[in-house]
């Protein structure tokens, strides 16, 4: 009996140990992970990227995680080390193309295959496509493809700052005159990198224009409307030839077209290699607002701009004052169209020492070219105007020279002259001063008009009359296909 009692006690004790052991095993199995999502965020617009951080506590040790998203796409960017008990998981979320609610659900699995999840709720806002610009640009800024930017006032890119404008951007200027005229100014030391493409030019126009990104021709404005806003003014630190009202040489001046008390209007200096940025495939339309008597804004004003600046494939349409005007400097311009200006198409001043080549002038309001020489003692290297086609139309004159004009012109074709005489003004004085006879002009004349009636002072000696469409000099018009309104409108056909 004693032996049996001992055996029974042993069995009971063994069972108690087993039960105790099982309870201990159950107690040490860790709880499932806890996952805490961040609070909702509304700092997201269509297509934006955002990192969302989840806090995790994993008593059973981190094993893996996965993520799903609604309203966008999500990937795990960073996660805890294998076996970690706490930490955070960063999820990279990219918003989809539609505004509204979005969410990210993160699931965490521990080393015992236990799991838990949490959901972060986001709000995706509609991307702003029409952006107001109402103050000077004082830090590096990018204007993005597909968007329209509205100049609410005179906007300057200040010294040390770069404005980048991506292909296809539309910039519109509010209406205004006098001190309230809207314009984009690249101040000395500032830069503009406005680089469009043949398929996506950058277009500067008026707020009255219903043109949208992707359009070339305006859907509602005629290409003869002008003065609806200002224009583009680029100012550099290259030499100018300028004298003040007392006749004293000055290395700098205040550019015309904006109030003289604006410090961002200063131009000129001694660095002819100065770099104000890059301009390619842009069209400037309906500008030339007047800030005072005889003080209009040109389509593109270049004041003391250095040769380090690149300007190619530019179009000026229907500007109230001049199309392109140089005030000294040494910048070159290539592939330019100037169409329907209220005043002169090409205007040079203050000893500009650069080249404009491969250009088209169409129907200016006054002179096709107004070419002035140095105004002060600084002379410079002179400038060269070459390889151009001039569709004269209603222009008052062909070329207006000063006696000290520092220019050479070559390979220019004039066509569509009026029946009444349109003279080269002041030519004889220039001919004596600058050996202009090496240049080559060709012209298609109206019936009954002679060379000597149009090209005065001996300029008929360097001019050849040709039949319509038979010119051998002039612009390469293929450079303007697809991206320019003039080409799309048929203004360059049958030349």
VOGU-3710 file (C-alpha; in Angstrom, 3 decimals, decimal comma):
1> xxxxxxxxxx> 0,000/0,000/0,000  2,834/2,331/0,833  4,440/1,690/-2,553  1,221/2,452/-4,393  0,752/5,714/-2,481  4,251/6,779/-3,402  3,578/6,037/-7,081  0,340/7,937/-7,020  2,040/10,980/-5,457  4,785/10,858/-8,077
11> xxxxxxxxxx> 2,284/10,869/-10,905  0,378/13,765/-9,380  3,610/15,763/-8,885  4,703/15,062/-12,467  1,345/16,179/-13,814  1,538/19,344/-11,767  4,947/20,116/-13,218  3,651/19,558/-16,758  0,636/21,791/-16,174  2,881/24,475/-14,690
21> xxxxxxxxxx> 5,277/24,196/-17,631  2,483/24,541/-20,175  1,172/27,634/-18,415  4,640/29,176/-18,477  4,975/28,452/-22,216  1,624/30,135/-22,921  2,542/33,186/-20,853  5,817/33,923/-22,720  4,281/34,026/-26,247  4,470/37,783/-27,010
31> xxxxxxxxxx> 1,533/39,907/-27,973  0,877/40,844/-31,620  2,646/43,938/-32,964  1,104/47,354/-32,460  1,163/49,802/-35,369  0,424/53,512/-34,939  -0,385/55,615/-38,007  0,388/59,337/-38,185  -2,401/61,891/-38,131  -4,021/62,911/-41,423
41> xxxxxxxxxx> -2,068/65,217/-43,759  -3,409/67,661/-46,354  -0,001/68,839/-47,595  -0,321/66,757/-50,732  -1,341/67,628/-54,283  -1,877/65,436/-57,310  1,340/63,662/-58,291  3,240/64,770/-55,171  5,479/62,454/-53,136  5,273/62,190/-49,345
51> xxxxxxxxxx> 7,077/60,071/-46,731  4,669/58,759/-44,055  6,182/57,391/-40,820  4,430/54,662/-38,797  5,513/53,868/-35,225  5,707/50,147/-34,432  6,091/48,062/-31,239  6,861/44,359/-31,908  7,204/42,261/-28,727  7,666/39,144/-30,835
61> xxxxxxxxxx> 10,477/40,673/-32,890  10,162/42,271/-36,315  9,932/39,867/-39,241  8,339/41,667/-42,202  5,863/44,281/-43,336  3,720/45,127/-46,350  1,794/48,164/-47,539  -1,252/48,898/-49,684  -2,630/52,264/-50,824  -5,803/53,858/-52,140
71> xxxxxxxxxx> -5,585/57,036/-54,239  -1,922/56,544/-55,099  0,976/54,135/-54,834  3,100/53,258/-51,793  6,349/51,462/-51,095  8,221/50,725/-47,884  11,239/52,988/-47,736  12,840/52,027/-44,391  12,013/49,313/-41,790  13,447/47,988/-38,479
81> xxxxxxxxxx> 16,142/45,339/-38,381  15,080/41,712/-38,184  14,116/40,891/-34,584  13,841/44,526/-33,484  11,244/45,141/-30,767  10,481/48,809/-31,554  11,078/51,320/-34,313  9,438/53,126/-37,191  8,594/52,273/-40,779  8,766/54,973/-43,453
91> xxxxxxxxxx> 6,385/54,569/-46,384  6,891/56,561/-49,590  3,519/57,577/-51,063  2,912/59,066/-54,513  -0,491/60,694/-54,973  -2,500/59,686/-58,008  -3,952/62,010/-60,662  -7,255/62,624/-58,857  -7,996/64,832/-55,873  -9,832/63,415/-52,862
101> xxxxxxxxxx> -9,294/61,054/-49,935  -6,377/58,630/-49,997  -5,037/56,085/-47,533  -2,012/53,927/-46,707  -2,428/50,644/-44,804  0,713/49,161/-43,236  0,748/45,554/-42,003  3,513/44,337/-39,658  4,283/40,645/-38,951  6,380/39,391/-36,044
111> xxxxxxxxxx> 8,529/36,271/-35,766  5,611/34,290/-34,335  3,525/35,074/-37,455  1,353/37,436/-35,467  0,353/40,588/-37,316  -1,400/43,892/-36,984  -2,032/46,910/-39,193  -2,900/50,605/-39,162  -4,184/53,032/-41,762  -3,040/56,591/-42,392
121> xxxxxxxxxx> -5,670/58,778/-44,022  -4,486/61,483/-46,438  -6,160/64,284/-48,348  -4,966/64,872/-51,910  -5,636/68,400/-53,095  -6,192/69,374/-56,719  -2,933/70,654/-58,226  -2,883/74,405/-58,735  -2,465/75,099/-62,447  -2,940/78,897/-62,408
131> xxxxxxxxxx> -0,381/80,579/-60,178  -0,312/84,259/-59,283  3,109/85,944/-59,116  2,837/89,135/-57,080  6,309/89,778/-55,650  9,924/89,799/-56,765  11,642/86,436/-57,150  14,204/86,346/-54,350  15,146/82,650/-54,276  15,790/80,088/-57,015
141> xxxxxxxxxx> 12,404/79,265/-58,515  11,046/76,892/-61,155  7,880/77,466/-63,176  6,569/74,068/-64,196  5,424/72,556/-67,495  1,657/72,563/-67,960  1,035/75,534/-65,685  0,125/79,175/-66,283  1,771/81,951/-64,252  0,149/85,390/-63,972
151> xxxxxxxxxx> 2,342/88,470/-63,436  0,334/90,729/-61,126  2,862/93,566/-61,233  6,409/94,419/-62,306  8,324/91,286/-61,234  12,118/91,228/-60,904  14,452/88,243/-60,654  16,954/89,804/-58,283  20,738/89,596/-58,059  22,019/86,069/-57,362
161> xxxxxxxxxx> 18,714/84,336/-58,154  17,782/82,076/-61,091  14,293/81,700/-62,533  13,889/78,436/-64,450  10,922/78,193/-66,828  10,189/74,707/-68,134  8,979/73,892/-71,683  5,328/74,623/-72,412  4,809/77,155/-69,611  2,466/80,069/-70,324
171> xxxxxxxxxx> 3,141/83,404/-68,596  0,414/86,045/-68,681  0,715/89,698/-67,673  -2,110/91,604/-66,037  -3,211/94,815/-67,701  -1,549/97,965/-66,416  0,202/101,139/-67,462  2,555/103,757/-66,028  4,137/102,470/-62,797  1,616/99,617/-62,739
181> xxxxxxxxxx> 2,712/98,122/-66,048  3,445/94,429/-65,665  6,779/93,065/-66,865  9,344/90,398/-66,103  12,747/91,909/-65,319  15,967/89,952/-65,023  18,031/92,312/-62,900  21,816/92,562/-62,981  23,215/89,387/-61,428  19,935/87,528/-61,834
191> xxxxxxxxxx> 19,404/84,761/-64,388  16,599/83,372/-66,494  16,739/79,844/-67,885  13,655/79,787/-70,106  14,282/76,858/-72,419  11,306/75,713/-74,447  11,317/73,252/-77,329  9,970/73,135/-80,871  6,941/71,195/-79,628  6,603/73,095/-76,334
201> xxxxxxxxxx> 7,563/76,763/-76,689  7,290/79,079/-73,697  4,688/81,776/-74,360  4,446/85,214/-72,721  1,141/86,935/-73,361  -1,717/88,942/-71,823  -4,315/87,758/-69,309  -6,846/88,636/-71,990  -5,458/85,766/-74,060  -7,429/82,530/-73,633
211> xxxxxxxxxx> -4,408/80,540/-74,781  -3,649/77,440/-72,695  -0,456/75,375/-72,349  -0,093/73,362/-75,531  -1,563/76,057/-77,818  0,520/77,938/-80,374  -2,011/80,393/-81,854  -4,261/82,470/-79,618  -7,887/81,315/-79,753  -9,273/84,822/-79,242
221> xxxxxxxxxx> -6,666/87,585/-79,773  -5,683/88,928/-83,158  -1,914/89,142/-83,821  -2,237/92,925/-84,264  -3,411/93,713/-80,700  -0,702/95,389/-78,635  -0,052/97,216/-75,369  -1,997/94,751/-73,195  0,895/94,231/-70,752  4,630/94,992/-70,592
231> xxxxxxxxxx> 7,329/92,616/-71,816  10,630/90,989/-70,876  13,630/93,057/-69,787  17,048/91,455/-69,332  19,786/93,571/-67,743  23,475/92,741/-67,485  26,900/94,112/-66,625  28,456/94,534/-70,080  29,707/97,840/-71,568  27,289/100,501/-72,694
241> xxxxxxxxxx> 28,011/103,844/-74,360  25,928/106,359/-72,462  26,066/109,994/-71,345  23,916/111,696/-68,756  22,052/114,969/-69,299  25,243/116,915/-68,535  27,171/115,075/-71,262  29,279/112,994/-68,840  30,045/109,359/-69,631  28,325/106,929/-67,296
251> xxxxxxxxxx> 29,126/103,184/-67,026  25,566/102,358/-65,989  22,094/103,682/-66,687  18,453/103,043/-65,807  16,648/101,114/-68,525  13,744/102,677/-70,365  10,337/101,112/-69,914  10,269/100,984/-66,112  10,302/103,777/-63,489  13,750/105,297/-63,023
261> xxxxxxxxxx> 13,572/104,823/-59,249  13,405/101,024/-59,524  16,875/99,747/-58,457  16,302/96,576/-60,467  16,365/98,676/-63,654  20,113/99,418/-63,604  22,245/98,026/-66,451  25,784/98,358/-67,779  29,307/97,782/-66,521  32,576/96,334/-67,808
271> xxxxxxxxxx> 32,013/92,557/-68,048  31,224/91,855/-71,687  31,135/88,088/-70,954  28,422/88,515/-68,325  25,851/85,693/-68,251  22,153/86,427/-67,672  21,024/82,887/-68,521  19,485/81,095/-71,498  16,395/81,905/-73,569  15,263/79,442/-76,247
281> xxxxxxxxxx> 11,966/78,851/-78,048  9,919/81,637/-76,511  7,150/83,804/-77,965  6,364/87,256/-76,494  2,981/88,677/-77,513  0,654/91,700/-77,176  3,027/93,740/-74,983  4,507/97,220/-74,917  2,506/98,915/-72,154  3,352/102,601/-71,794
291> xxxxxxxxxx> 4,745/103,909/-68,499  5,009/107,498/-69,748  5,273/109,655/-72,837  7,747/108,016/-75,221  8,648/105,401/-72,594  7,097/102,119/-73,667  8,307/98,611/-72,888  9,815/96,693/-75,803  8,916/93,089/-76,506  12,419/92,000/-75,516
301> xxxxxxxxxx> 14,743/94,607/-74,024  18,434/93,723/-73,663  20,341/96,252/-71,571  24,082/95,687/-71,153  23,596/91,938/-71,627  26,830/89,983/-71,923  27,971/87,406/-74,455  27,677/84,626/-71,852  23,916/84,853/-72,294  22,275/82,558/-74,878
311> xxxxxxxxxx> 19,256/83,835/-76,833  17,928/81,689/-79,663  14,552/81,046/-81,295  12,570/84,029/-80,054  9,383/85,515/-81,470  7,958/88,976/-80,764  4,353/89,534/-81,865  2,386/92,766/-81,825  4,376/94,857/-79,390  3,307/98,487/-79,057
321> xxxxxxxxxx> 6,893/99,748/-79,123  9,945/97,996/-80,614  10,326/94,274/-81,102  13,881/93,694/-79,847  16,032/96,563/-78,629  19,656/96,344/-77,536  21,204/98,960/-75,256  24,911/98,236/-75,458  26,150/94,849/-74,286  27,610/92,012/-76,312
331> xxxxxxxxxx> 24,887/89,345/-76,429  24,150/87,516/-79,694  20,649/86,625/-80,891  19,910/83,828/-83,333  16,669/82,760/-85,086  14,344/85,662/-84,283  10,934/86,722/-85,616  9,504/90,212/-85,086  5,920/90,546/-86,349  3,517/93,525/-86,209
341> xxxxxxxxxx> 5,371/95,965/-83,958  3,917/99,387/-83,372  7,318/101,040/-83,735  10,625/99,580/-84,981  11,281/95,874/-85,406  15,043/95,817/-84,698  16,497/98,702/-82,672  20,138/99,027/-81,601  21,675/101,639/-79,300  24,655/102,522/-77,110
351> xxxxxxxxxx> 27,383/100,576/-78,972  25,919/97,090/-78,897  28,739/94,701/-79,910  26,949/91,500/-80,904  25,299/89,725/-83,820  21,722/89,022/-84,783  21,471/86,346/-87,440  18,775/84,352/-89,167  15,842/86,604/-88,490  12,503/87,603/-89,990
361> xxxxxxxxxx> 10,855/91,019/-89,756  7,150/91,234/-90,670  5,170/94,462/-91,029  6,644/96,886/-88,461  4,796/100,103/-87,741  7,753/102,472/-88,225  11,236/101,385/-89,317  12,285/97,853/-90,088  15,640/98,778/-88,515  16,548/101,741/-86,333
371> xxxxxxxxxx> 20,298/101,513/-85,865  22,001/104,041/-83,619  25,656/104,309/-82,706  27,515/105,090/-79,484  26,100/107,815/-77,268  29,268/108,331/-75,216  33,016/107,927/-75,678  32,938/104,137/-75,448  32,884/102,711/-78,994  33,126/98,910/-78,797
381> xxxxxxxxxx> 33,460/96,434/-81,656  30,244/97,274/-83,495  27,440/94,882/-84,362  26,488/92,657/-87,286  23,005/92,064/-88,681  22,954/89,193/-91,155  20,878/86,569/-92,923  17,469/88,174/-92,614  14,183/88,272/-94,490  12,215/91,517/-94,197
391> xxxxxxxxxx> 8,524/91,483/-95,151  8,147/95,248/-95,204  4,359/95,654/-95,317  3,223/98,955/-93,854  6,578/100,070/-92,440  7,350/103,768/-92,759  10,967/103,099/-93,716  13,506/100,357/-94,229  16,605/101,404/-92,268  17,243/104,494/-90,165
401> xxxxxxxxxx> 20,956/105,153/-89,493  22,924/107,641/-87,469  26,140/108,975/-88,962  28,083/107,027/-86,317  26,080/103,798/-86,513  28,467/100,932/-85,763  26,829/98,181/-87,825  27,501/95,884/-90,751  24,492/94,377/-92,508  24,741/91,469/-94,901
411> xxxxxxxxxx> 22,543/89,030/-96,791  19,241/90,804/-96,220  16,216/90,207/-98,455  13,446/92,855/-98,608  10,029/92,004/-99,985  6,405/93,211/-99,957  7,353/96,895/-100,187  4,648/99,515/-100,662  4,170/101,335/-103,945  5,106/104,604/-102,279
421> xxxxxxxxxx> 8,799/104,955/-101,525  10,252/103,497/-98,292  13,773/104,873/-98,024  16,923/103,785/-96,296  17,335/106,931/-94,211  20,654/108,572/-93,437  22,494/106,074/-95,552  25,030/108,316/-97,270  26,614/109,441/-93,997  26,894/105,882/-92,767
431> xxxxxxxxxx> 28,281/104,664/-96,096  31,222/107,021/-95,763  31,867/106,100/-92,145  31,673/102,311/-92,064  32,511/100,798/-95,472  29,043/99,373/-95,812  29,603/98,435/-99,443  30,695/94,894/-98,566  27,109/94,041/-97,647  24,569/92,281/-99,854
441> xxxxxxxxxx> 20,921/93,297/-100,185  18,291/91,788/-102,446  14,856/93,266/-102,981  11,646/92,478/-104,791  10,260/95,864/-105,833  6,670/96,881/-106,539  5,862/97,738/-110,119  7,127/101,152/-111,149  9,504/101,580/-108,181  13,253/101,791/-108,804
451> xxxxxxxxxx> 16,174/100,861/-106,578  17,358/104,444/-106,303  13,935/105,521/-105,017  14,068/103,004/-102,191  17,783/102,553/-101,357  19,142/106,066/-101,384  22,626/107,527/-101,083  24,346/104,926/-103,245  22,935/101,905/-101,452  21,478/100,749/-104,751
461> xxxxxxxxxx> 25,071/99,813/-105,688  25,010/96,953/-103,168  21,376/95,980/-103,792  20,081/93,575/-106,418  16,510/93,489/-107,633  15,110/89,952/-107,817  11,792/88,439/-108,771  9,408/87,304/-106,058  10,567/83,991/-104,650  13,935/84,171/-106,403
471> xxxxxxxxxx> 16,101/85,558/-103,619  19,434/83,929/-102,830  19,929/85,599/-99,451  17,759/85,878/-96,360  16,681/83,741/-93,416  16,503/79,984/-93,135  12,752/79,863/-92,548  12,781/76,201/-91,513  14,090/77,304/-88,118  10,677/78,746/-87,295
481> xxxxxxxxxx> 8,403/75,821/-88,204  5,989/74,353/-85,613  6,870/76,550/-82,621  6,156/80,090/-83,901  2,728/81,637/-84,346  3,970/83,400/-87,491  4,766/80,079/-89,166  1,542/78,425/-87,995  -0,429/81,429/-89,302  1,162/81,087/-92,768
491> xxxxx> 3,117/84,352/-92,614  6,310/82,645/-93,798  4,901/80,818/-96,827  5,616/81,747/-100,444  8,769/83,690/-99,626
//
